[in-house]
Amino acid sequence: MTLPYRIVATDLDGTLLRSDRSLSARTLRTLAAVRAAGARHLVVTGRPVFGTRRLLTQLDYRGLAVCGQGAHVYDFDSDRLLVTHTLDRDVARALVQAIGRETGALALAAVAASGFLATADFDRRPGADWRLVTEPDLWTGPVEKILIRHPGHDDEALVAVARRICGTALTVAHAGERLVELLPAGISKATGLVYAVRRWGLTAADTIAFGDMPNDIPMLDWAGYGVAMANAHPDLRERADETTLTNDEDGVAVVLERLLAARSVAPEE
């Protein structure tokens, strides 16, 4: 079996993973068929390296993964970061405070080298591995990204305010419901994807990409072919070359099976 693409780049949450964050047997079989056909599966996720590494053990994943919305490229085989970008904390803190002056006090969280840090009002149900801190404690060490929330602003409104205030000083990404993220300037999923693909000596034309949220738009725009999930944000569906089924209906596998079948025989159901 062969594929018309050498790289299959997939987001995780809302795309490759089902709503319960599991991977279906069908998706696992199809990804194995993709690898057998000589193509690479490249995860491109907003999740930090530590969360991605833990999750992908069920995939028997190998090679590179783009994490942190493109700020990090991690090599699973050597267990090392090939690329890493962190925020300028002084700039980021000043801009967060400027956003808060317009919206009212923000609930904040940070992805840092020490783990996931959050203020007590960030979520009513903190994750088991979160560390609850006060706002000043968010800035005491290297920060990969900041997450902002405000009860009086929906995601679209908060993104608009953040982009207007941050300008080109930070990248503002809308990564999911109640996931508005502030990243180092110029960083997107496309920057990490481009690094990985070029490292392998390949190009955008060799790449098919799958996603579901506006933070996936740069990745789909760069790839030779972009696929949105049926559950995707309308802004992403408008930019995609194709819309497949939802993540709970194995939409990624559906497209890949079709492409495999077009060259030979689809993987066994």
Residue frames relative to the residue before (quaternion, step in Angstrom):
aa qw qx qy qz dx dy dz
M 1.0000 0.0000 0.0000 0.0000 0.00 0.00 0.00
T 0.0763 -0.7781 0.6213 0.0522 3.55 -1.14 0.65
L 0.2824 -0.7223 0.6033 0.1860 3.52 -1.35 0.31
P 0.4969 -0.6407 0.4790 0.3365 3.60 -1.13 0.49
Y 0.7196 0.3510 -0.2298 0.5534 3.61 1.29 -0.08
R 0.3798 -0.7341 0.5226 0.2091 3.55 -1.10 0.75
I 0.7504 0.2684 -0.1558 0.5836 3.59 1.27 -0.44
V 0.0986 -0.7503 0.6519 0.0493 3.56 -0.96 0.97
A 0.0759 -0.8210 0.5658 -0.0108 3.56 -0.23 1.31
T 0.0166 0.8246 -0.5629 0.0535 3.57 -0.65 1.08
D 0.4249 -0.6053 0.6149 0.2739 3.48 -1.24 0.71
L 0.4459 -0.6844 0.5019 0.2842 3.59 -1.25 0.26
D 0.7997 0.3034 -0.1709 0.4891 3.59 0.19 -1.26
G 0.8199 0.1778 -0.1713 0.5166 3.54 -0.80 1.08
T 0.7229 0.3828 -0.2225 0.5305 3.57 1.28 -0.09
L 0.8084 0.1825 -0.0894 0.5524 3.57 0.27 -1.23
L 0.7158 0.4181 -0.2403 0.5051 3.56 1.03 -0.83
R 0.4607 -0.6352 0.5369 0.3098 3.55 -1.17 0.59
S 0.7208 -0.4633 0.2890 0.4269 3.57 -1.26 0.24
D 0.6772 0.4516 -0.2922 0.5021 3.59 1.17 -0.49
R 0.5005 -0.6937 0.3723 0.3600 3.57 1.40 0.28
S 0.4809 0.6318 -0.4574 0.4005 3.54 1.15 0.63
L 0.3460 -0.6797 0.5963 0.2504 3.54 -1.37 0.21
S 0.3956 -0.7360 0.4951 0.2380 3.58 -0.70 1.04
A 0.6228 -0.5315 0.4188 0.3928 3.55 -1.25 0.44
R 0.6212 0.5478 -0.3409 0.4447 3.58 1.04 -0.74
T 0.6666 0.4937 -0.3036 0.4687 3.59 0.89 -0.89
L 0.6443 0.5202 -0.3231 0.4581 3.59 0.94 -0.84
R 0.6548 0.5008 -0.3163 0.4695 3.61 0.95 -0.85
T 0.6761 0.5025 -0.3030 0.4456 3.56 0.91 -0.89
L 0.6465 0.4996 -0.3265 0.4753 3.59 0.98 -0.74
A 0.6143 0.5245 -0.3472 0.4765 3.58 1.08 -0.65
A 0.6453 0.5097 -0.3164 0.4730 3.59 1.03 -0.77
V 0.6059 0.5480 -0.3432 0.4635 3.58 1.09 -0.72
R 0.6761 0.4797 -0.2931 0.4764 3.58 0.90 -0.91
A 0.6438 0.5233 -0.3208 0.4569 3.56 1.01 -0.80
A 0.6574 0.5044 -0.2941 0.4764 3.57 1.19 -0.58
G 0.6029 -0.6092 0.3388 0.3881 3.58 1.28 0.07
A 0.5632 0.5818 -0.3972 0.4319 3.60 1.26 0.17
R 0.3973 -0.6978 0.5445 0.2426 3.56 -1.28 0.42
H 0.2597 -0.7106 0.6255 0.1905 3.54 -1.12 0.70
L 0.0602 -0.8011 0.5954 -0.0089 3.56 -0.72 1.11
V 0.2682 -0.7449 0.5917 0.1520 3.58 -0.65 1.11
V 0.0223 -0.7627 0.6462 -0.0165 3.56 -0.97 0.97
T 0.1205 0.8423 -0.4954 0.1748 3.55 -0.08 1.32
G 0.4929 -0.6268 0.5124 0.3189 3.52 -1.29 0.36
R 0.5060 0.6609 -0.4215 0.3599 3.56 1.23 -0.30
P 0.5046 -0.6313 0.4817 0.3388 3.60 -1.09 0.60
V 0.7039 -0.4702 0.3157 0.4287 3.55 -1.26 0.34
F 0.6834 0.5036 -0.3240 0.4176 3.60 0.78 -0.95
G 0.6762 0.4729 -0.3011 0.4779 3.60 1.03 -0.69
T 0.6387 0.5266 -0.3233 0.4584 3.57 1.03 -0.74
R 0.6493 0.5329 -0.3168 0.4406 3.55 0.90 -0.93
R 0.6669 0.5021 -0.2976 0.4632 3.57 0.94 -0.90
L 0.6811 0.5085 -0.2877 0.4413 3.58 0.94 -0.90
L 0.7479 0.4624 -0.2386 0.4123 3.57 0.84 -0.98
T 0.3988 0.6978 -0.4984 0.3251 3.57 1.20 0.15
Q 0.6430 0.5296 -0.3278 0.4456 3.60 1.10 -0.64
L 0.6609 0.5038 -0.3041 0.4657 3.60 1.23 -0.33
D 0.2936 -0.7294 0.5341 0.3106 3.58 1.25 -0.35
Y 0.1398 0.8551 -0.4838 0.1234 3.52 1.10 0.89
R 0.0962 -0.7853 0.6110 0.0273 3.55 -1.13 0.77
G 0.7546 0.4149 -0.2781 0.4256 3.53 -1.26 0.37
L 0.7723 -0.3700 0.2786 0.4349 3.53 -1.22 -0.64
A 0.0497 -0.7468 0.6588 0.0757 3.53 -1.32 0.42
V 0.3027 -0.7215 0.5963 0.1797 3.55 -1.06 0.84
C 0.0394 -0.8255 0.5611 -0.0456 3.57 -0.59 1.18
G 0.8015 0.3399 -0.2078 0.4459 3.54 -1.35 0.12
Q 0.6406 -0.5461 0.3092 0.4424 3.59 1.04 0.82
G 0.7446 -0.3881 0.2197 0.4967 3.59 1.15 0.55
A 0.5320 0.6545 -0.4042 0.3540 3.59 1.23 -0.16
H 0.7915 0.2209 -0.1015 0.5607 3.58 1.19 -0.48
V 0.0951 -0.7401 0.6614 0.0758 3.53 -1.13 0.75
Y 0.1112 -0.8232 0.5563 -0.0217 3.52 -0.54 1.29
D 0.2638 -0.7546 0.5849 0.1374 3.55 -1.01 0.92
F 0.3391 -0.7683 0.5112 0.1829 3.57 -0.40 1.24
D 0.6509 0.5516 -0.3320 0.4022 3.59 0.98 -0.79
S 0.7789 0.2973 -0.1637 0.5274 3.59 0.96 -0.83
D 0.3418 -0.7628 0.4772 0.2712 3.60 1.34 -0.10
R 0.5939 0.5424 -0.3964 0.4426 3.56 0.76 1.06
L 0.4830 -0.6377 0.5220 0.2960 3.51 -1.28 0.51
L 0.2598 -0.7608 0.5773 0.1433 3.55 -0.89 0.98
V 0.7766 0.0914 -0.0277 0.6227 3.55 1.16 -0.71
T 0.1192 0.7832 -0.6077 0.0553 3.57 -1.00 0.76
H 0.0572 -0.7694 0.6362 0.0051 3.54 -1.05 0.90
T 0.0753 -0.7837 0.6150 0.0443 3.57 -0.97 0.82
L 0.6073 -0.5744 0.4180 0.3557 3.53 -1.28 0.41
D 0.4231 -0.5843 0.6122 0.3237 3.49 -1.32 0.42
R 0.3573 -0.7982 0.4376 0.2091 3.57 -0.20 1.27
D 0.6376 0.5284 -0.3433 0.4432 3.58 0.98 -0.75
V 0.6594 0.4923 -0.2997 0.4826 3.57 0.96 -0.90
A 0.6798 0.5031 -0.2991 0.4418 3.58 0.82 -0.99
R 0.6699 0.4981 -0.3161 0.4508 3.58 0.88 -0.88
A 0.6445 0.5201 -0.3256 0.4561 3.59 0.97 -0.82
L 0.6833 0.4764 -0.2925 0.4697 3.58 0.95 -0.81
V 0.6042 0.5315 -0.3548 0.4760 3.61 1.05 -0.67
Q 0.6621 0.4949 -0.3115 0.4686 3.58 0.93 -0.83
A 0.6361 0.5235 -0.3285 0.4620 3.59 1.06 -0.72
I 0.6258 0.5153 -0.3329 0.4816 3.58 1.02 -0.76
G 0.6721 0.5185 -0.2890 0.4426 3.56 0.92 -0.93
R 0.6172 0.5430 -0.3529 0.4468 3.58 1.06 -0.64
E 0.6946 0.4474 -0.2770 0.4906 3.58 1.12 -0.57
T 0.7625 0.3888 -0.2040 0.4752 3.59 0.90 -0.89
G 0.4908 -0.5444 0.4957 0.4659 3.54 1.08 -0.77
A 0.7453 -0.4420 0.2544 0.4294 3.55 -1.26 0.44
L 0.2957 -0.7663 0.5544 0.1341 3.54 -0.92 1.01
A 0.3451 -0.6409 0.6303 0.2698 3.52 -1.32 0.46
L 0.1338 -0.8405 0.5250 -0.0062 3.55 -0.77 1.08
A 0.0057 0.7459 -0.6650 -0.0374 3.49 -1.34 0.45
A 0.1620 -0.7808 0.5982 0.0799 3.54 -1.24 0.47
V 0.2654 -0.6860 0.6472 0.2002 3.50 -1.20 0.67
A 0.0355 0.8101 -0.5762 0.1023 3.54 -0.54 1.24
A 0.6974 -0.4549 0.3399 0.4373 3.54 -1.29 0.21
S 0.6949 0.4786 -0.2706 0.4634 3.58 1.11 -0.68
G 0.7149 -0.4084 0.2497 0.5096 3.59 1.27 -0.02
F 0.6740 -0.4639 0.3796 0.4318 3.55 -1.26 -0.52
L 0.1017 -0.8010 0.5899 0.0048 3.55 -0.62 1.21
A 0.0372 0.8119 -0.5804 0.0506 3.60 -0.92 0.80
T 0.4524 -0.6271 0.5509 0.3140 3.53 -1.21 0.59
A 0.6689 -0.5584 0.3157 0.3757 3.56 -1.14 0.64
D 0.7101 0.4559 -0.2636 0.4673 3.61 1.11 -0.59
F 0.4229 0.7303 -0.4608 0.2748 3.60 1.22 0.05
D 0.7926 -0.0863 0.0789 0.5984 3.59 1.00 -0.77
R 0.4927 -0.6701 0.4688 0.2972 3.56 -1.01 0.80
R 0.7590 0.2652 -0.1639 0.5716 3.58 1.20 -0.42
P 0.1637 -0.8203 0.5405 0.0902 3.60 0.22 1.20
G 0.5278 -0.6246 0.4733 0.3275 3.55 -1.12 0.67
A 0.6343 -0.5686 0.3704 0.3704 3.53 -1.16 0.61
D 0.7548 0.3720 -0.2082 0.4985 3.58 1.07 -0.67
W 0.4331 0.6804 -0.4750 0.3519 3.61 1.24 0.32
R 0.2166 -0.7238 0.6315 0.1745 3.53 -1.29 0.43
L 0.2780 -0.7752 0.5480 0.1462 3.56 -0.57 1.18
V 0.0121 0.8094 -0.5813 0.0823 3.54 -0.77 1.11
T 0.4994 -0.5791 0.5210 0.3793 3.55 -1.31 0.02
E 0.7084 -0.4862 0.2943 0.4185 3.58 -1.21 0.46
P 0.6633 0.5042 -0.3465 0.4310 3.68 0.78 -0.78
D 0.6351 0.5584 -0.3315 0.4182 3.59 1.10 -0.67
L 0.5359 0.6291 -0.4078 0.3882 3.60 1.22 -0.35
W 0.7645 0.4211 -0.1685 0.4581 3.54 1.10 -0.77
T 0.4692 0.7217 -0.4189 0.2888 3.59 1.21 0.17
G 0.7860 0.1665 -0.1102 0.5851 3.59 1.22 -0.25
P 0.7475 -0.3732 0.2724 0.4772 3.60 -1.27 -0.02
V 0.1356 -0.7913 0.5953 0.0337 3.57 -0.96 0.95
E 0.3371 -0.7546 0.5323 0.1833 3.55 -0.82 1.02
K 0.7740 -0.1688 0.1219 0.5980 3.57 0.99 -0.84
I 0.3086 -0.7203 0.5939 0.1822 3.53 -1.32 0.48
L 0.1954 -0.7521 0.6193 0.1125 3.57 -1.05 0.83
I 0.1131 -0.8085 0.5766 0.0322 3.56 -0.88 0.96
R 0.0114 -0.7739 0.6332 -0.0043 3.55 -1.18 0.72
H 0.0075 0.7686 -0.6395 -0.0169 3.54 -1.25 0.54
P 0.4600 -0.7235 0.4342 0.2765 3.63 -0.66 1.02
G 0.7098 0.4696 -0.2692 0.4507 3.59 1.13 -0.51
H 0.7140 0.3742 -0.2377 0.5419 3.59 1.28 0.01
D 0.3509 -0.6971 0.5714 0.2538 3.55 -0.91 0.86
D 0.7415 -0.4389 0.2663 0.4321 3.55 -1.29 0.28
E 0.6698 0.5158 -0.3142 0.4321 3.58 0.84 -0.97
A 0.6715 0.4927 -0.3007 0.4647 3.58 0.93 -0.87
L 0.6635 0.5014 -0.3097 0.4609 3.58 0.96 -0.85
V 0.6163 0.5334 -0.3377 0.4707 3.60 1.03 -0.76
A 0.6599 0.5185 -0.3159 0.4426 3.58 0.90 -0.91
V 0.6584 0.4929 -0.3114 0.4761 3.58 0.93 -0.87
A 0.6761 0.5065 -0.3013 0.4422 3.58 0.84 -0.98
R 0.6689 0.4928 -0.3155 0.4585 3.61 0.91 -0.83
R 0.6425 0.5208 -0.3353 0.4511 3.57 0.96 -0.77
I 0.7119 0.4476 -0.2639 0.4725 3.58 0.91 -0.89
C 0.7141 0.4617 -0.2693 0.4521 3.60 0.89 -0.86
G 0.1791 -0.8063 0.5443 0.1469 3.59 1.06 -0.64
T 0.7706 -0.2920 0.2425 0.5120 3.58 -0.76 -1.05
A 0.4726 0.7007 -0.4318 0.3150 3.60 1.26 0.00
L 0.7748 0.0633 -0.0351 0.6281 3.58 1.18 -0.62
T 0.3980 -0.6516 0.5742 0.2954 3.56 -1.28 0.37
V 0.1845 -0.7596 0.6158 0.0988 3.57 -0.96 0.92
A 0.0561 -0.8178 0.5724 -0.0205 3.57 -0.66 1.14
H 0.2247 -0.7298 0.6304 0.1397 3.55 -1.08 0.84
A 0.0741 -0.8766 0.4745 -0.0288 3.53 -0.04 1.37
G 0.7865 -0.1363 0.1159 0.5911 3.59 1.22 -0.25
E 0.7170 -0.4107 0.3079 0.4716 3.55 -1.27 0.00
R 0.8413 0.0017 -0.0748 0.5354 3.56 -0.73 1.19
L 0.5778 0.5350 -0.3960 0.4723 3.56 1.11 0.71
V 0.1318 0.7466 -0.6295 0.1701 3.53 0.04 1.38
E 0.0754 -0.8480 0.5232 -0.0398 3.55 -0.48 1.24
L 0.2406 -0.7359 0.6184 0.1350 3.55 -1.18 0.73
L 0.0786 -0.8218 0.5626 -0.0444 3.53 -0.65 1.23
P 0.6628 -0.4625 0.3749 0.4542 3.59 -1.23 0.17
A 0.6201 -0.5775 0.3843 0.3664 3.56 -1.07 0.76
G 0.8304 0.2497 -0.1883 0.4612 3.53 -1.04 0.86
I 0.5838 0.5904 -0.3710 0.4158 3.58 1.25 -0.12
S 0.1484 0.7421 -0.6464 0.0973 3.54 -1.10 0.84
K 0.6863 -0.4451 0.3439 0.4610 3.55 -1.23 0.07
A 0.6007 0.5711 -0.3649 0.4240 3.58 1.12 -0.59
T 0.6379 0.5388 -0.3604 0.4157 3.63 0.92 -0.73
G 0.6745 0.4705 -0.2938 0.4872 3.58 0.98 -0.80
L 0.6326 0.5352 -0.3265 0.4548 3.57 1.01 -0.81
V 0.6528 0.5139 -0.3164 0.4579 3.59 0.89 -0.92
Y 0.6354 0.5322 -0.3353 0.4478 3.60 0.93 -0.86
A 0.6981 0.4777 -0.2840 0.4515 3.59 0.79 -1.01
V 0.6774 0.4989 -0.3040 0.4470 3.58 0.83 -0.97
R 0.6881 0.4668 -0.2917 0.4728 3.60 0.89 -0.85
R 0.5785 0.5719 -0.3776 0.4424 3.59 1.10 -0.58
W 0.7041 0.4305 -0.2514 0.5057 3.57 1.12 -0.66
G 0.5228 -0.6663 0.3973 0.3534 3.59 1.27 0.11
L 0.5588 0.5966 -0.3817 0.4314 3.57 1.21 0.50
T 0.3754 -0.7333 0.5354 0.1862 3.57 -1.33 0.13
A 0.7242 -0.3989 0.3257 0.4587 3.55 -1.35 -0.02
A 0.6355 0.5540 -0.3344 0.4212 3.59 0.99 -0.77
D 0.6605 0.4994 -0.2999 0.4737 3.59 1.23 -0.44
T 0.6883 0.5319 -0.2276 0.4375 3.57 1.32 -0.23
I 0.0809 -0.7269 0.6790 0.0632 3.52 -1.13 0.85
A 0.1060 -0.8187 0.5642 0.0148 3.58 -0.87 0.96
F 0.1757 -0.7767 0.6020 0.0589 3.55 -1.13 0.82
G 0.1685 0.7970 -0.5693 0.1109 3.59 -0.98 0.84
D 0.3132 -0.7775 0.5226 0.1559 3.54 -1.34 0.10
M 0.7739 0.3224 -0.1689 0.5183 3.63 1.17 -0.38
P 0.6946 -0.4846 0.3132 0.4296 3.61 -1.20 0.33
N 0.6102 0.5510 -0.3753 0.4280 3.63 1.05 -0.53
D 0.6275 0.5241 -0.3382 0.4661 3.60 1.27 -0.21
I 0.4541 0.7153 -0.4443 0.2910 3.61 1.22 -0.26
P 0.6663 0.4897 -0.3476 0.4420 3.68 0.74 -0.80
M 0.6404 0.5279 -0.3210 0.4563 3.57 1.03 -0.76
L 0.6957 0.4596 -0.2805 0.4755 3.59 0.86 -0.92
D 0.6186 0.5428 -0.3450 0.4513 3.57 1.07 -0.70
W 0.6999 0.4747 -0.2772 0.4560 3.60 0.96 -0.82
A 0.6467 0.5528 -0.3311 0.4081 3.58 0.94 -0.86
G 0.6154 -0.5646 0.4089 0.3679 3.52 -1.22 0.49
Y 0.7820 0.0373 -0.0049 0.6222 3.58 1.16 -0.63
G 0.1171 -0.8198 0.5601 0.0237 3.56 -0.78 1.06
V 0.1255 -0.8011 0.5849 0.0205 3.55 -0.88 1.01
A 0.1983 -0.7638 0.6068 0.0952 3.55 -0.90 1.03
M 0.4555 -0.6477 0.5331 0.2981 3.54 -1.16 0.61
A 0.5989 -0.5659 0.4142 0.3867 3.60 -1.15 0.49
N 0.6778 0.4639 -0.2779 0.4982 3.59 1.20 -0.52
A 0.4197 0.7461 -0.4384 0.2739 3.60 1.28 0.11
H 0.6230 -0.5069 0.4512 0.3891 3.51 -1.35 0.37
P 0.5887 -0.6115 0.3862 0.3610 3.64 -0.94 0.79
D 0.6180 0.5578 -0.3548 0.4256 3.60 1.01 -0.73
L 0.6682 0.4819 -0.3011 0.4803 3.59 1.03 -0.74
R 0.6403 0.5313 -0.3402 0.4382 3.60 0.91 -0.84
E 0.6345 0.5447 -0.3334 0.4354 3.57 1.05 -0.73
R 0.7279 0.4409 -0.2346 0.4698 3.59 1.08 -0.70
A 0.5958 0.6115 -0.3587 0.3773 3.60 1.19 -0.41
D 0.5230 -0.6152 0.4941 0.3224 3.53 -1.29 0.44
E 0.7928 0.0459 0.0257 0.6073 3.56 1.19 -0.60
T 0.1949 -0.7322 0.6330 0.1589 3.55 -1.25 0.50
T 0.2099 -0.7848 0.5758 0.0925 3.54 -0.77 1.09
L 0.7071 -0.4017 0.3307 0.4787 3.59 -1.23 -0.34
T 0.6778 -0.4940 0.3465 0.4201 3.57 -1.27 0.13
N 0.6617 -0.4872 0.3844 0.4208 3.53 -1.33 0.18
D 0.6655 0.4925 -0.3127 0.4657 3.61 1.09 -0.62
E 0.6880 0.4218 -0.2707 0.5248 3.57 1.31 -0.19
D 0.5129 -0.6802 0.3952 0.3436 3.59 1.24 0.46
G 0.0898 0.8576 -0.5008 0.0754 3.55 0.99 0.89
V 0.6136 0.5318 -0.3561 0.4625 3.61 1.05 -0.65
A 0.6692 0.5029 -0.3005 0.4570 3.57 0.86 -0.94
V 0.6081 0.5730 -0.3558 0.4188 3.59 0.99 -0.79
V 0.6918 0.4653 -0.2817 0.4749 3.58 0.86 -0.94
L 0.6819 0.4923 -0.3009 0.4496 3.58 0.86 -0.92
E 0.6168 0.5321 -0.3449 0.4663 3.58 1.03 -0.71
R 0.6470 0.5189 -0.3229 0.4559 3.58 0.95 -0.82
L 0.6721 0.4945 -0.2979 0.4637 3.57 0.95 -0.87
L 0.6354 0.5112 -0.3230 0.4802 3.56 1.04 -0.74
A 0.6646 0.5106 -0.3022 0.4542 3.56 0.96 -0.88
A 0.6202 0.5577 -0.3487 0.4274 3.57 1.06 -0.69
R 0.7115 0.4229 -0.2497 0.5026 3.58 1.17 -0.55
S 0.8014 -0.0508 0.0486 0.5940 3.57 1.13 -0.60
V 0.7375 -0.3213 0.2939 0.5162 3.56 -0.39 -1.28
A 0.4737 -0.6760 0.4857 0.2876 3.59 -0.92 0.90
P 0.6010 -0.5573 0.4122 0.3980 3.62 -1.14 0.48
E 0.6102 -0.5877 0.3970 0.3531 3.55 -1.14 0.70
E 0.4518 -0.6828 0.5107 0.2623 3.55 -0.98 0.90
